[in-house]
């Protein structure tokens, strides 16, 4: 992400967050009729204790000096959560994480992580890298979602698959809610790896190909590990309900483990077991999957 793109991302983020705050939420009177939703720039500046001109320049994406104390005040004024605050800092200070990235490096899954995948037999589990490329999955994930083995490795991007694969779009009952959670995670990576030009290119391609992606992306939601209750309508197993827990894997590789735990007393685990008993992948070696890479 070059400087111009980074500052534009900062500008878009601040505008979006400002538009979502009603005056009452921060103790201000509604006042006269507002032409646009949310707070005015001068109101944010007032709450944060900075000049309106300075805040306007920041929101316009001008390359100006910022300090941690001022960003803290703006974060409070915009009611940002912990993840959103980290995202703001990354864009404002250009905190450049290691931008070197190769598929071979990021797809090295440790033996212990492979074992975790095998042990979570009744919990569909997917491992993704910092670009949301799927680099590992277990047998139950292949049965609930799709057999990722049939998709070329370079095309196994979770975000893109959620929009491009018809079987995934029809799987979640509340698809919008489901997808937004992953886009919120993707945005945390976008802010963290500001030096990686791949993100800008990928986002541009997605916006052109999928208008729904552009709509969700413009909402500027940020979350490092959202926990969601997901209801699926599986083509063969019927209704299945999972708790989704997204975990960051500690280590040099910036990997994420998304675990779908069957909700108790929902019949989901029993349906999953039957599904796995009926359908066998004769040419699929899940023991080596960890998966496969």
C-alpha beads as a LAMMPS data file, in Angstrom:
LAMMPS data file: protein, C-alpha beads

293 atoms
292 bonds

1 atom types
1 bond types

-500.0 500.0 xlo xhi
-500.0 500.0 ylo yhi
-500.0 500.0 zlo zhi

Masses

1 110.0

Atoms # bond

1 1 1 0.000 0.000 0.000
2 1 1 1.625 3.291 -1.044
3 1 1 1.293 6.473 1.012
4 1 1 -1.552 7.885 -1.065
5 1 1 -3.570 4.680 -0.742
6 1 1 -2.859 4.452 2.995
7 1 1 -4.018 8.013 3.634
8 1 1 -7.143 7.450 1.534
9 1 1 -7.903 4.335 3.614
10 1 1 -7.469 6.413 6.771
11 1 1 -9.794 9.083 5.381
12 1 1 -12.488 6.567 4.429
13 1 1 -12.289 4.877 7.823
14 1 1 -12.677 8.110 9.805
15 1 1 -15.598 9.303 7.669
16 1 1 -17.399 5.985 7.973
17 1 1 -16.989 5.803 11.746
18 1 1 -18.081 9.416 12.188
19 1 1 -21.226 8.795 10.141
20 1 1 -22.294 5.962 12.455
21 1 1 -22.341 7.991 15.686
22 1 1 -25.467 9.822 16.760
23 1 1 -24.934 12.973 18.858
24 1 1 -26.789 11.388 21.788
25 1 1 -24.225 8.589 21.888
26 1 1 -21.540 11.070 22.941
27 1 1 -23.702 13.346 25.069
28 1 1 -24.393 16.021 22.481
29 1 1 -27.830 17.476 21.682
30 1 1 -29.369 16.555 18.346
31 1 1 -29.707 20.215 17.440
32 1 1 -30.828 21.387 14.044
33 1 1 -31.617 19.098 11.159
34 1 1 -28.519 17.382 9.796
35 1 1 -27.894 16.975 6.099
36 1 1 -25.827 13.832 6.640
37 1 1 -25.989 11.137 9.339
38 1 1 -23.590 11.054 12.247
39 1 1 -21.426 13.655 13.916
40 1 1 -20.086 16.761 12.254
41 1 1 -16.336 17.174 11.918
42 1 1 -16.327 20.088 14.345
43 1 1 -18.106 17.930 16.925
44 1 1 -15.475 15.206 16.684
45 1 1 -12.778 17.852 17.003
46 1 1 -14.519 19.356 20.019
47 1 1 -14.799 16.023 21.823
48 1 1 -11.208 15.084 20.987
49 1 1 -9.857 18.486 22.031
50 1 1 -8.249 19.338 18.700
51 1 1 -8.860 22.116 16.200
52 1 1 -11.510 21.592 13.556
53 1 1 -8.994 22.475 10.859
54 1 1 -6.517 19.840 12.047
55 1 1 -9.150 17.120 12.263
56 1 1 -10.499 18.100 8.837
57 1 1 -7.030 17.710 7.358
58 1 1 -6.654 14.301 9.006
59 1 1 -10.000 13.121 7.690
60 1 1 -9.179 14.446 4.235
61 1 1 -6.140 12.203 4.182
62 1 1 -3.521 14.929 4.281
63 1 1 -0.037 13.876 5.305
64 1 1 0.150 15.654 8.672
65 1 1 1.903 14.954 11.961
66 1 1 -0.093 12.918 14.500
67 1 1 0.694 11.832 18.038
68 1 1 -0.465 8.877 20.085
69 1 1 -2.262 11.119 22.582
70 1 1 -4.262 12.834 19.851
71 1 1 -5.150 9.527 18.177
72 1 1 -6.264 8.218 21.567
73 1 1 -8.570 11.206 21.914
74 1 1 -9.974 10.742 18.406
75 1 1 -10.470 7.035 19.075
76 1 1 -12.500 7.909 22.170
77 1 1 -14.499 10.534 20.308
78 1 1 -15.401 8.025 17.582
79 1 1 -16.112 5.260 20.133
80 1 1 -13.626 2.908 18.485
81 1 1 -13.164 -0.550 19.930
82 1 1 -9.761 -2.110 20.566
83 1 1 -9.402 -3.600 17.072
84 1 1 -10.576 -0.432 15.351
85 1 1 -8.089 1.600 17.381
86 1 1 -5.221 -0.678 16.313
87 1 1 -6.350 -0.291 12.716
88 1 1 -6.386 3.503 13.045
89 1 1 -2.882 3.494 14.504
90 1 1 -1.562 1.246 11.732
91 1 1 -2.857 3.591 9.031
92 1 1 -1.921 6.836 10.769
93 1 1 1.602 5.825 11.728
94 1 1 2.286 3.533 8.770
95 1 1 3.296 0.732 11.128
96 1 1 4.875 -1.510 8.543
97 1 1 4.912 -5.176 9.436
98 1 1 7.160 -7.504 7.477
99 1 1 5.812 -7.289 3.944
100 1 1 7.831 -10.196 2.607
101 1 1 5.438 -12.942 1.699
102 1 1 5.747 -16.179 -0.207
103 1 1 3.194 -18.939 -0.515
104 1 1 5.756 -21.541 0.456
105 1 1 6.643 -19.790 3.704
106 1 1 3.102 -19.170 4.818
107 1 1 1.783 -22.651 4.081
108 1 1 4.223 -24.466 6.348
109 1 1 1.877 -25.874 8.981
110 1 1 3.551 -27.364 12.025
111 1 1 3.036 -31.032 13.027
112 1 1 1.224 -29.885 16.180
113 1 1 -1.225 -27.842 14.102
114 1 1 -1.793 -30.833 11.815
115 1 1 -2.597 -32.917 14.876
116 1 1 -5.072 -30.290 16.093
117 1 1 -6.841 -30.481 12.739
118 1 1 -7.112 -34.253 12.994
119 1 1 -8.297 -34.175 16.615
120 1 1 -11.034 -31.654 15.807
121 1 1 -12.773 -34.310 13.762
122 1 1 -16.287 -33.176 14.652
123 1 1 -15.488 -29.463 14.397
124 1 1 -15.012 -28.184 10.837
125 1 1 -11.761 -26.220 10.939
126 1 1 -10.051 -24.031 8.352
127 1 1 -6.594 -22.455 8.577
128 1 1 -5.884 -19.297 6.612
129 1 1 -2.850 -17.074 6.164
130 1 1 -2.616 -13.290 6.396
131 1 1 -4.132 -12.902 2.927
132 1 1 -7.019 -15.215 3.866
133 1 1 -5.656 -17.931 1.612
134 1 1 -6.842 -21.349 2.815
135 1 1 -3.725 -23.337 3.652
136 1 1 -5.213 -26.104 5.787
137 1 1 -8.511 -27.777 6.642
138 1 1 -9.803 -30.982 8.150
139 1 1 -12.127 -33.671 6.870
140 1 1 -15.301 -32.266 8.408
141 1 1 -14.627 -28.852 6.831
142 1 1 -14.441 -30.517 3.413
143 1 1 -17.819 -32.159 4.040
144 1 1 -19.598 -29.061 5.366
145 1 1 -18.135 -26.465 2.992
146 1 1 -16.536 -27.996 -0.092
147 1 1 -13.590 -30.151 -1.045
148 1 1 -10.907 -27.484 -1.207
149 1 1 -8.557 -30.002 -2.804
150 1 1 -10.330 -29.578 -6.141
151 1 1 -9.517 -25.846 -6.116
152 1 1 -6.011 -24.816 -7.235
153 1 1 -3.963 -23.520 -4.257
154 1 1 -3.612 -20.028 -5.714
155 1 1 -7.419 -19.749 -5.968
156 1 1 -8.184 -20.827 -2.392
157 1 1 -8.808 -17.358 -1.049
158 1 1 -11.546 -17.566 1.558
159 1 1 -12.927 -14.075 0.928
160 1 1 -13.191 -14.609 -2.810
161 1 1 -14.656 -18.096 -2.460
162 1 1 -17.429 -16.769 -0.204
163 1 1 -18.555 -14.554 -3.079
164 1 1 -17.746 -16.722 -6.081
165 1 1 -18.821 -20.235 -5.060
166 1 1 -22.551 -20.780 -5.295
167 1 1 -22.538 -23.595 -2.721
168 1 1 -20.947 -21.317 -0.118
169 1 1 -23.325 -18.426 -0.835
170 1 1 -26.304 -20.710 -0.307
171 1 1 -24.873 -22.425 2.771
172 1 1 -25.247 -19.747 5.462
173 1 1 -28.814 -18.732 6.346
174 1 1 -27.602 -15.223 7.170
175 1 1 -24.900 -14.986 4.526
176 1 1 -24.399 -11.235 5.003
177 1 1 -23.630 -11.671 8.701
178 1 1 -21.359 -14.608 7.952
179 1 1 -19.319 -12.785 5.315
180 1 1 -19.028 -9.533 7.252
181 1 1 -17.210 -11.353 10.042
182 1 1 -14.477 -12.511 7.673
183 1 1 -14.238 -9.139 5.950
184 1 1 -13.743 -7.545 9.386
185 1 1 -10.838 -9.944 9.981
186 1 1 -9.446 -9.216 6.517
187 1 1 -9.418 -5.496 7.298
188 1 1 -7.205 -6.077 10.345
189 1 1 -4.612 -7.627 8.027
190 1 1 -5.092 -4.792 5.547
191 1 1 -4.161 -2.278 8.241
192 1 1 -1.314 -4.371 9.628
193 1 1 0.468 -5.041 6.336
194 1 1 0.227 -1.563 4.851
195 1 1 3.364 -2.122 2.768
196 1 1 1.962 -5.107 0.900
197 1 1 0.570 -3.920 -2.445
198 1 1 -1.293 -7.207 -2.857
199 1 1 -4.151 -5.982 -0.642
200 1 1 -4.962 -2.911 -2.717
201 1 1 -4.939 -4.980 -5.893
202 1 1 -7.129 -7.703 -4.383
203 1 1 -9.656 -5.234 -2.970
204 1 1 -9.887 -3.403 -6.301
205 1 1 -10.506 -6.677 -8.155
206 1 1 -13.160 -7.753 -5.634
207 1 1 -14.969 -4.415 -5.798
208 1 1 -15.153 -4.616 -9.575
209 1 1 -16.309 -8.231 -9.636
210 1 1 -18.676 -8.270 -6.646
211 1 1 -20.740 -5.147 -5.770
212 1 1 -21.765 -6.780 -2.481
213 1 1 -18.135 -6.911 -1.429
214 1 1 -17.758 -3.194 -2.056
215 1 1 -20.847 -2.505 0.072
216 1 1 -19.547 -4.575 2.995
217 1 1 -16.012 -3.228 2.667
218 1 1 -17.232 0.374 2.798
219 1 1 -18.796 -0.309 6.210
220 1 1 -15.229 -0.357 7.607
221 1 1 -15.860 -2.999 10.263
222 1 1 -12.729 -4.227 12.042
223 1 1 -12.424 -7.291 14.275
224 1 1 -9.451 -9.503 15.018
225 1 1 -11.481 -12.448 16.286
226 1 1 -15.282 -12.220 16.001
227 1 1 -17.311 -14.985 17.597
228 1 1 -20.437 -15.776 15.603
229 1 1 -23.407 -18.093 15.824
230 1 1 -23.853 -19.464 12.322
231 1 1 -26.813 -21.394 10.956
232 1 1 -26.196 -23.431 7.813
233 1 1 -28.684 -25.058 5.462
234 1 1 -26.568 -27.891 4.157
235 1 1 -27.688 -29.435 0.867
236 1 1 -27.396 -32.970 2.277
237 1 1 -27.515 -32.641 6.070
238 1 1 -30.133 -29.913 6.433
239 1 1 -30.038 -27.414 9.286
240 1 1 -26.695 -27.219 11.099
241 1 1 -25.795 -24.681 13.783
242 1 1 -22.222 -23.806 14.734
243 1 1 -20.391 -21.416 17.003
244 1 1 -17.542 -19.893 15.032
245 1 1 -14.395 -19.116 16.988
246 1 1 -11.484 -17.479 15.175
247 1 1 -8.074 -17.952 16.789
248 1 1 -4.728 -16.405 15.954
249 1 1 -2.008 -19.055 15.760
250 1 1 1.106 -18.036 17.683
251 1 1 4.354 -18.312 15.752
252 1 1 6.289 -16.762 12.910
253 1 1 3.613 -17.507 10.309
254 1 1 0.613 -15.185 10.684
255 1 1 -1.972 -17.962 10.519
256 1 1 -5.569 -18.026 11.719
257 1 1 -7.585 -21.049 12.804
258 1 1 -11.368 -20.821 12.340
259 1 1 -13.186 -23.508 14.318
260 1 1 -16.870 -24.300 13.831
261 1 1 -18.121 -25.987 16.999
262 1 1 -21.502 -27.740 16.757
263 1 1 -24.041 -26.142 19.083
264 1 1 -25.126 -28.558 21.808
265 1 1 -28.595 -30.097 21.586
266 1 1 -29.003 -28.846 18.010
267 1 1 -28.433 -32.246 16.397
268 1 1 -25.589 -30.728 14.366
269 1 1 -22.840 -33.039 15.576
270 1 1 -24.934 -36.139 14.861
271 1 1 -25.712 -34.878 11.363
272 1 1 -22.039 -34.157 10.774
273 1 1 -21.046 -37.664 11.836
274 1 1 -23.611 -39.217 9.487
275 1 1 -22.471 -36.960 6.670
276 1 1 -18.884 -38.052 7.137
277 1 1 -19.851 -41.721 7.272
278 1 1 -21.853 -41.582 4.046
279 1 1 -19.490 -39.608 1.859
280 1 1 -15.931 -40.785 1.467
281 1 1 -13.179 -39.167 -0.519
282 1 1 -11.331 -42.201 -1.843
283 1 1 -8.469 -40.175 -3.247
284 1 1 -8.236 -37.711 -0.367
285 1 1 -5.557 -38.195 2.285
286 1 1 -6.749 -36.157 5.245
287 1 1 -3.991 -37.525 7.441
288 1 1 -1.544 -35.523 5.348
289 1 1 -3.859 -32.558 4.897
290 1 1 -2.971 -30.350 7.825
291 1 1 -3.655 -30.141 5.804
292 1 1 -2.399 -30.872 2.269
293 1 1 0.315 -28.265 1.968

Bonds

1 1 1 2
2 1 2 3
3 1 3 4
4 1 4 5
5 1 5 6
6 1 6 7
7 1 7 8
8 1 8 9
9 1 9 10
10 1 10 11
11 1 11 12
12 1 12 13
13 1 13 14
14 1 14 15
15 1 15 16
16 1 16 17
17 1 17 18
18 1 18 19
19 1 19 20
20 1 20 21
21 1 21 22
22 1 22 23
23 1 23 24
24 1 24 25
25 1 25 26
26 1 26 27
27 1 27 28
28 1 28 29
29 1 29 30
30 1 30 31
31 1 31 32
32 1 32 33
33 1 33 34
34 1 34 35
35 1 35 36
36 1 36 37
37 1 37 38
38 1 38 39
39 1 39 40
40 1 40 41
41 1 41 42
42 1 42 43
43 1 43 44
44 1 44 45
45 1 45 46
46 1 46 47
47 1 47 48
48 1 48 49
49 1 49 50
50 1 50 51
51 1 51 52
52 1 52 53
53 1 53 54
54 1 54 55
55 1 55 56
56 1 56 57
57 1 57 58
58 1 58 59
59 1 59 60
60 1 60 61
61 1 61 62
62 1 62 63
63 1 63 64
64 1 64 65
65 1 65 66
66 1 66 67
67 1 67 68
68 1 68 69
69 1 69 70
70 1 70 71
71 1 71 72
72 1 72 73
73 1 73 74
74 1 74 75
75 1 75 76
76 1 76 77
77 1 77 78
78 1 78 79
79 1 79 80
80 1 80 81
81 1 81 82
82 1 82 83
83 1 83 84
84 1 84 85
85 1 85 86
86 1 86 87
87 1 87 88
88 1 88 89
89 1 89 90
90 1 90 91
91 1 91 92
92 1 92 93
93 1 93 94
94 1 94 95
95 1 95 96
96 1 96 97
97 1 97 98
98 1 98 99
99 1 99 100
100 1 100 101
101 1 101 102
102 1 102 103
103 1 103 104
104 1 104 105
105 1 105 106
106 1 106 107
107 1 107 108
108 1 108 109
109 1 109 110
110 1 110 111
111 1 111 112
112 1 112 113
113 1 113 114
114 1 114 115
115 1 115 116
116 1 116 117
117 1 117 118
118 1 118 119
119 1 119 120
120 1 120 121
121 1 121 122
122 1 122 123
123 1 123 124
124 1 124 125
125 1 125 126
126 1 126 127
127 1 127 128
128 1 128 129
129 1 129 130
130 1 130 131
131 1 131 132
132 1 132 133
133 1 133 134
134 1 134 135
135 1 135 136
136 1 136 137
137 1 137 138
138 1 138 139
139 1 139 140
140 1 140 141
141 1 141 142
142 1 142 143
143 1 143 144
144 1 144 145
145 1 145 146
146 1 146 147
147 1 147 148
148 1 148 149
149 1 149 150
150 1 150 151
151 1 151 152
152 1 152 153
153 1 153 154
154 1 154 155
155 1 155 156
156 1 156 157
157 1 157 158
158 1 158 159
159 1 159 160
160 1 160 161
161 1 161 162
162 1 162 163
163 1 163 164
164 1 164 165
165 1 165 166
166 1 166 167
167 1 167 168
168 1 168 169
169 1 169 170
170 1 170 171
171 1 171 172
172 1 172 173
173 1 173 174
174 1 174 175
175 1 175 176
176 1 176 177
177 1 177 178
178 1 178 179
179 1 179 180
180 1 180 181
181 1 181 182
182 1 182 183
183 1 183 184
184 1 184 185
185 1 185 186
186 1 186 187
187 1 187 188
188 1 188 189
189 1 189 190
190 1 190 191
191 1 191 192
192 1 192 193
193 1 193 194
194 1 194 195
195 1 195 196
196 1 196 197
197 1 197 198
198 1 198 199
199 1 199 200
200 1 200 201
201 1 201 202
202 1 202 203
203 1 203 204
204 1 204 205
205 1 205 206
206 1 206 207
207 1 207 208
208 1 208 209
209 1 209 210
210 1 210 211
211 1 211 212
212 1 212 213
213 1 213 214
214 1 214 215
215 1 215 216
216 1 216 217
217 1 217 218
218 1 218 219
219 1 219 220
220 1 220 221
221 1 221 222
222 1 222 223
223 1 223 224
224 1 224 225
225 1 225 226
226 1 226 227
227 1 227 228
228 1 228 229
229 1 229 230
230 1 230 231
231 1 231 232
232 1 232 233
233 1 233 234
234 1 234 235
235 1 235 236
236 1 236 237
237 1 237 238
238 1 238 239
239 1 239 240
240 1 240 241
241 1 241 242
242 1 242 243
243 1 243 244
244 1 244 245
245 1 245 246
246 1 246 247
247 1 247 248
248 1 248 249
249 1 249 250
250 1 250 251
251 1 251 252
252 1 252 253
253 1 253 254
254 1 254 255
255 1 255 256
256 1 256 257
257 1 257 258
258 1 258 259
259 1 259 260
260 1 260 261
261 1 261 262
262 1 262 263
263 1 263 264
264 1 264 265
265 1 265 266
266 1 266 267
267 1 267 268
268 1 268 269
269 1 269 270
270 1 270 271
271 1 271 272
272 1 272 273
273 1 273 274
274 1 274 275
275 1 275 276
276 1 276 277
277 1 277 278
278 1 278 279
279 1 279 280
280 1 280 281
281 1 281 282
282 1 282 283
283 1 283 284
284 1 284 285
285 1 285 286
286 1 286 287
287 1 287 288
288 1 288 289
289 1 289 290
290 1 290 291
291 1 291 292
292 1 292 293
